[in-house]
């Protein structure tokens, strides 16, 4: 049992946004993950892509790539039909606590960037714990980034505008991929988008203690997921690529957008990561959404808070990496399109 589990949770904690609270009240209680419940939960973490593509003019391409250790990984490319000029390229890394989900989980988030910025989205099926452990997951994500960079020209992607992005576990893996790309000096990453990221295996923050099970994502679920990934690794031997919060040096990283809810487990580690990027001379934009639970904008995208968080994130993307040539021209002619 982790230290975080042994400490009684604080009596007080931030309240939940009323719209989100009403949505959660209609759902069954969300208990902690365990070896027994994981097989039952995994089917619910997989989302079909096809319904999301209905009504969208999207070109889809399926590939199989190899990770550093030779493992085969499924990869999907989603690009706007009839795009003109070079576009931003986004590597998407899904959530699911490192133990569930697939490359189409929460894919509606980067599809908004495809719609509004003309971005080309690449999403990869990184392997899951406990079948894969240690650095395997982040190496799989890095393999996806390398593939995107190597195929940028044929995809119509600007190699100077590559973004690594992910939510929850995927946000933590995205941070690890950005660290790997910096340390291996390739490829160049323009920005990282870390949505309610899972960054710290130590589980010692106040927000971790504030949110035990049952909860959207609890400290017990986090402890189970980290144990599954680390597979007995000594605490002081955990790789910073796996648990980016323990990285000694956060200098030289791409500019970051980090957002998190005030009413969730990962609130404090997200704040701490942004602060350490600033302390190292880097740039990070941090949003702590009052009343937001873990993954609120994925679970409740049509609430006021969900819409606001998504709009803010997309506006940051437009400001930092811009849009494709066609979308930039459309925005110049019809500025209101940027506010859609």
C-alpha positions as CSV (number, residue, x, y, z in Angstrom):
1,X,0.0,0.0,0.0
2,X,1.3,3.5,-0.9
3,X,2.0,6.2,1.6
4,X,-0.9,8.2,0.1
5,X,-3.3,5.3,0.8
6,X,-2.2,5.1,4.4
7,X,-2.9,8.8,5.2
8,X,-6.5,9.7,5.9
9,X,-7.9,12.1,3.4
10,X,-8.4,15.8,4.4
11,X,-11.9,16.5,5.6
12,X,-12.3,19.5,3.2
13,X,-12.0,19.5,-0.6
14,X,-13.2,21.7,-3.5
15,X,-16.7,21.3,-4.6
16,X,-17.8,20.0,-8.0
17,X,-19.3,22.2,-10.7
18,X,-23.1,21.8,-10.5
19,X,-23.6,20.7,-14.1
20,X,-20.9,18.0,-13.8
21,X,-22.2,16.9,-10.4
22,X,-25.6,16.3,-11.9
23,X,-24.1,14.3,-14.7
24,X,-22.1,12.2,-12.2
25,X,-25.1,11.6,-10.0
26,X,-26.8,9.8,-12.8
27,X,-23.9,7.3,-13.2
28,X,-23.1,4.3,-11.0
29,X,-20.5,4.9,-8.3
30,X,-17.0,4.6,-9.7
31,X,-15.1,2.3,-7.5
32,X,-11.3,1.7,-7.5
33,X,-9.6,-0.3,-10.1
34,X,-8.1,-3.6,-9.1
35,X,-6.9,-6.8,-10.7
36,X,-10.4,-8.2,-10.4
37,X,-12.2,-5.1,-11.8
38,X,-9.8,-4.2,-14.6
39,X,-11.0,-6.9,-17.1
40,X,-14.6,-5.7,-16.4
41,X,-13.7,-2.0,-17.0
42,X,-11.6,-2.4,-20.1
43,X,-14.5,-2.8,-22.6
44,X,-16.0,0.5,-21.4
45,X,-12.8,2.4,-22.0
46,X,-12.8,1.6,-25.7
47,X,-14.7,4.0,-28.0
48,X,-15.6,3.4,-31.7
49,X,-14.2,5.9,-34.1
50,X,-16.8,5.6,-36.9
51,X,-19.6,7.6,-35.2
52,X,-17.2,10.5,-34.7
53,X,-16.3,10.6,-38.3
54,X,-19.9,10.9,-39.5
55,X,-20.4,14.3,-41.1
56,X,-16.7,15.0,-41.1
57,X,-14.6,15.1,-44.3
58,X,-11.7,13.1,-43.1
59,X,-9.1,10.9,-44.7
60,X,-8.2,7.8,-42.6
61,X,-5.1,5.8,-43.0
62,X,-4.1,2.7,-41.0
63,X,-0.5,1.7,-40.4
64,X,1.5,-0.7,-38.3
65,X,4.7,0.6,-36.8
66,X,7.4,-0.9,-34.5
67,X,8.5,0.3,-31.1
68,X,12.1,0.4,-30.0
69,X,12.0,-3.2,-28.8
70,X,10.3,-4.4,-32.1
71,X,6.8,-4.6,-30.8
72,X,4.1,-4.0,-33.5
73,X,1.8,-1.1,-32.8
74,X,-1.4,0.0,-34.6
75,X,-1.4,3.6,-35.7
76,X,-4.2,5.7,-37.3
77,X,-3.8,8.9,-39.3
78,X,-6.8,11.3,-39.5
79,X,-6.4,14.2,-41.9
80,X,-8.8,16.8,-43.3
81,X,-10.1,16.1,-46.8
82,X,-8.8,18.5,-49.4
83,X,-6.4,20.3,-47.1
84,X,-4.1,22.9,-48.7
85,X,-0.6,23.7,-47.6
86,X,1.3,22.4,-44.6
87,X,-0.7,21.7,-41.4
88,X,0.1,21.2,-37.8
89,X,0.7,17.6,-36.8
90,X,-0.7,16.2,-33.6
91,X,0.4,12.9,-31.9
92,X,-2.5,11.9,-29.7
93,X,-2.0,9.6,-26.6
94,X,-5.2,8.3,-25.0
95,X,-6.2,8.1,-21.4
96,X,-7.1,5.1,-19.3
97,X,-4.7,5.0,-16.4
98,X,-2.0,3.2,-18.5
99,X,-4.1,0.0,-18.1
100,X,-7.0,0.4,-20.4
101,X,-8.3,2.3,-23.5
102,X,-7.2,2.3,-27.1
103,X,-6.0,4.8,-29.7
104,X,-9.6,6.1,-30.3
105,X,-10.3,6.8,-26.6
106,X,-11.1,10.6,-26.2
107,X,-10.2,11.1,-29.9
108,X,-13.0,13.7,-30.1
109,X,-10.6,16.1,-28.4
110,X,-8.0,16.2,-31.2
111,X,-10.7,15.9,-33.8
112,X,-11.7,19.4,-32.8
113,X,-8.2,20.6,-33.8
114,X,-8.6,18.8,-37.1
115,X,-11.9,20.6,-37.6
116,X,-10.8,24.1,-36.5
117,X,-7.1,24.2,-37.2
118,X,-6.8,21.7,-40.1
119,X,-4.5,19.6,-38.0
120,X,-3.4,16.1,-39.0
121,X,-4.0,13.7,-36.1
122,X,-1.9,10.6,-35.5
123,X,-2.9,8.3,-32.7
124,X,-1.1,5.1,-31.6
125,X,-2.1,2.0,-29.7
126,X,0.6,2.1,-27.0
127,X,0.8,-1.1,-25.0
128,X,-0.9,-1.3,-21.7
129,X,0.2,-2.4,-18.2
130,X,0.5,-4.8,-16.6
131,X,1.3,-6.7,-19.8
132,X,3.8,-4.0,-20.7
133,X,5.8,-2.3,-17.9
134,X,8.5,0.3,-17.3
135,X,9.4,2.6,-20.3
136,X,7.5,0.5,-22.8
137,X,4.5,2.8,-23.0
138,X,6.4,6.0,-23.4
139,X,8.7,4.3,-26.0
140,X,5.6,3.3,-27.9
141,X,4.5,6.9,-27.9
142,X,7.9,8.1,-29.0
143,X,7.8,5.6,-31.9
144,X,4.5,7.3,-33.0
145,X,6.1,10.7,-32.9
146,X,9.1,9.5,-34.9
147,X,6.8,8.0,-37.5
148,X,4.8,11.3,-37.7
149,X,8.1,13.3,-38.2
150,X,9.5,10.9,-40.8
151,X,6.3,11.0,-42.8
152,X,5.5,14.7,-42.4
153,X,6.1,15.6,-46.0
154,X,3.7,12.9,-47.4
155,X,1.1,13.8,-44.8
156,X,1.2,17.5,-45.6
157,X,2.5,18.2,-42.1
158,X,4.8,21.1,-41.2
159,X,7.7,19.4,-39.3
160,X,8.3,22.6,-37.4
161,X,4.7,22.3,-35.9
162,X,4.6,18.9,-34.2
163,X,2.5,18.6,-31.1
164,X,2.4,15.8,-28.5
165,X,-0.9,15.7,-26.7
166,X,-2.8,13.4,-24.4
167,X,-5.2,13.2,-21.5
168,X,-4.8,11.6,-18.1
169,X,-2.3,8.7,-18.5
170,X,-1.8,9.9,-22.1
171,X,-1.0,13.3,-20.7
172,X,1.8,11.8,-18.6
173,X,3.0,9.7,-21.5
174,X,3.0,12.9,-23.7
175,X,5.2,14.6,-21.1
176,X,7.5,11.6,-21.2
177,X,7.7,11.7,-25.0
178,X,8.6,15.4,-24.9
179,X,11.4,14.6,-22.5
180,X,12.6,11.7,-24.7
181,X,12.6,13.9,-27.8
182,X,14.6,16.6,-26.0
183,X,17.2,14.2,-24.7
184,X,17.5,12.3,-28.0
185,X,17.6,15.6,-29.9
186,X,15.0,14.4,-32.4
187,X,12.4,15.1,-33.6
188,X,11.8,18.8,-32.8
189,X,8.5,19.2,-30.9
190,X,6.8,22.6,-31.0
191,X,4.3,22.2,-28.2
192,X,2.9,19.7,-25.6
193,X,-0.7,19.6,-24.4
194,X,-1.1,17.8,-21.1
195,X,-4.7,17.4,-20.1
196,X,-5.3,16.3,-16.5
197,X,-2.0,14.5,-16.8
198,X,-0.8,11.6,-14.7
199,X,2.7,12.7,-13.9
200,X,3.8,11.4,-10.5
201,X,4.0,7.8,-9.3
202,X,4.7,8.9,-5.7
203,X,1.1,9.8,-4.8
204,X,2.0,12.2,-2.0
205,X,0.1,15.3,-2.9
206,X,-2.8,16.9,-1.0
207,X,-5.1,16.4,-4.0
208,X,-4.3,12.7,-4.1
209,X,-5.3,12.3,-0.5
210,X,-8.5,14.4,-1.1
211,X,-10.0,12.0,-3.6
212,X,-10.4,8.4,-2.5
213,X,-12.8,5.9,-4.1
214,X,-15.5,6.1,-5.1
215,X,-14.6,8.9,-7.5
216,X,-14.1,9.5,-11.2
217,X,-10.5,8.6,-10.7
218,X,-9.3,7.9,-7.2
219,X,-6.0,7.6,-5.3
220,X,-6.6,3.9,-5.0
221,X,-7.0,3.5,-8.8
222,X,-3.8,5.6,-9.3
223,X,-1.9,3.4,-6.9
224,X,-3.1,0.2,-8.7
225,X,-2.2,1.6,-12.1
226,X,1.3,2.7,-11.1
227,X,1.9,-0.6,-9.4
228,X,0.9,-2.4,-12.6
229,X,3.2,-0.3,-14.7
230,X,6.2,-0.2,-12.3
231,X,6.1,-3.9,-11.6
232,X,8.1,-3.8,-8.4
233,X,10.6,-1.2,-9.6
234,X,12.4,0.4,-6.6
235,X,10.9,3.9,-5.9
236,X,14.3,5.6,-6.5
237,X,14.8,3.8,-9.8
238,X,11.7,4.9,-11.6
239,X,12.5,6.5,-14.9
240,X,11.7,10.2,-15.4
241,X,10.3,9.3,-18.8
242,X,7.7,7.1,-17.0
243,X,7.0,9.5,-14.1
244,X,8.0,12.9,-15.5
245,X,7.5,14.6,-12.0
246,X,10.8,13.0,-10.9
247,X,12.8,14.4,-13.9
248,X,15.6,16.5,-12.4
249,X,15.8,18.9,-15.4
250,X,12.8,20.4,-17.1
251,X,14.7,22.9,-19.2
252,X,14.6,22.9,-23.0
253,X,11.1,21.5,-23.3
254,X,8.5,22.6,-25.8
255,X,6.0,25.2,-24.6
256,X,3.3,23.5,-22.6
257,X,-0.5,23.8,-22.1
258,X,-1.5,22.1,-18.9
259,X,-5.0,22.0,-17.6
260,X,-6.7,20.1,-14.7
261,X,-9.8,20.3,-12.5
262,X,-9.7,21.7,-9.0
263,X,-11.7,18.7,-7.8
264,X,-9.4,15.8,-8.8
265,X,-6.5,13.7,-7.9
266,X,-4.0,15.1,-10.4
267,X,-4.5,18.8,-9.5
268,X,-1.4,19.4,-7.4
269,X,1.0,17.4,-9.6
270,X,-0.1,19.3,-12.7
271,X,0.5,22.6,-10.9
272,X,3.9,21.5,-9.6
273,X,5.0,20.4,-13.1
274,X,4.0,23.8,-14.6
275,X,5.9,25.6,-11.8
276,X,9.0,23.5,-12.4
277,X,8.9,24.3,-16.1
278,X,8.8,28.0,-15.3
279,X,11.6,27.6,-12.7
280,X,13.7,26.0,-15.5
281,X,13.1,29.0,-17.8
282,X,10.5,27.3,-19.9
283,X,7.0,28.4,-20.9
284,X,3.8,26.8,-19.7
285,X,0.2,27.9,-19.6
286,X,-1.7,26.4,-16.6
287,X,-5.5,26.3,-16.2
288,X,-7.1,24.9,-13.0
289,X,-10.8,24.7,-13.8
290,X,-12.8,25.4,-10.6
291,X,-15.2,22.5,-10.0
292,X,-13.7,20.3,-12.7
293,X,-13.4,16.6,-11.9
294,X,-10.9,14.3,-13.6
295,X,-11.5,14.2,-17.3
296,X,-14.6,16.4,-17.0
297,X,-14.3,17.9,-20.6
298,X,-14.2,14.3,-22.0
299,X,-17.0,13.0,-19.9
300,X,-19.2,16.2,-20.1
301,X,-18.1,18.2,-23.2
302,X,-21.5,19.9,-23.5
303,X,-21.4,21.5,-20.0
304,X,-20.5,25.1,-19.7
305,X,-17.2,24.2,-18.0
306,X,-16.4,21.4,-20.6
307,X,-17.0,23.8,-23.5
308,X,-15.0,26.5,-21.9
309,X,-12.0,24.2,-21.3
310,X,-12.0,22.9,-24.9
311,X,-12.4,26.3,-26.4
312,X,-9.5,27.7,-24.3
313,X,-7.3,24.8,-25.3
314,X,-8.0,25.2,-29.0
315,X,-7.5,28.9,-28.8
316,X,-4.0,28.3,-27.3
317,X,-3.2,25.8,-30.1
318,X,-4.2,28.4,-32.7
319,X,-2.0,31.1,-31.0
320,X,1.0,28.9,-30.5
321,X,1.1,26.6,-33.6
322,X,-1.4,28.2,-35.9
323,X,-3.6,26.4,-38.4
324,X,-3.2,24.9,-41.9
325,X,-2.9,27.3,-44.8
326,X,-6.6,26.7,-45.8
327,X,-7.9,27.2,-42.2
328,X,-5.8,30.3,-41.6
329,X,-7.2,31.8,-44.8
330,X,-10.7,31.0,-43.7
331,X,-10.1,32.6,-40.4
332,X,-8.8,35.7,-42.1
333,X,-11.9,36.0,-44.2
334,X,-14.4,34.9,-41.6
335,X,-12.8,35.7,-38.1
336,X,-15.9,34.4,-36.3
337,X,-14.9,30.8,-37.5
338,X,-12.1,30.9,-34.9
339,X,-14.7,31.2,-32.2
340,X,-16.8,28.2,-33.3
